[in-house]
Amino acid sequence: MDNQIKILVKDRDGKTYNLVTPTDMSLNLMEVLKLNEFDVEGTCGGIAMCASCQCYIKSKHKLEEKSYDEDAMLSEAFHVKQDSRLGCQIKITEALNGLVVEIAPKEN
């Protein structure tokens, strides 16, 4: 299982899924969720200009600090919690093996 990690995803209906995703394709979490047909819009295309890929990080993985743009976007988003992140800003790396994610409710 070289260059692959496991991610546990809880969707908006409360169902959980185990994903296996590559770490060598420069993907971010939003792209992984979209590729696996989860209900995540990613309206801005992954540049932290919307919050349609907001997720809650439920595991204790050490993530990169939020950028100014991500922090600013989350300050204007709905359903924000302490563990909210934009999926488009989380790069998939080997260090994220076992990541647990819950997809945030839609904003409308």
KANOR-V99650 format. One record per backbone hydrogen bond with DSSP energy under -0.5 kcal/mol. NH is the residue of the N-H (numbers start at 1). CO is the residue of the C=O. If there is no record, write none. Layout:
BEGIN
nh,co
NH,CO
NH,CO
END
This chain:
BEGIN
nh,co
4,1
5,21
7,19
8,99
9,7
9,17
10,101
11,9
11,15
14,11
17,9
19,7
19,17
21,5
23,3
24,3
29,87
29,90
30,87
32,28
33,29
34,30
35,31
36,32
37,34
38,33
40,38
41,52
45,42
54,51
55,85
56,102
57,55
57,83
58,56
58,100
59,100
63,61
71,67
72,68
73,69
74,70
75,71
76,72
76,73
77,73
77,74
84,81
85,55
87,53
87,85
89,86
90,87
91,89
92,27
93,91
96,93
97,94
98,6
99,6
99,96
101,8
102,56
103,10
104,54
END
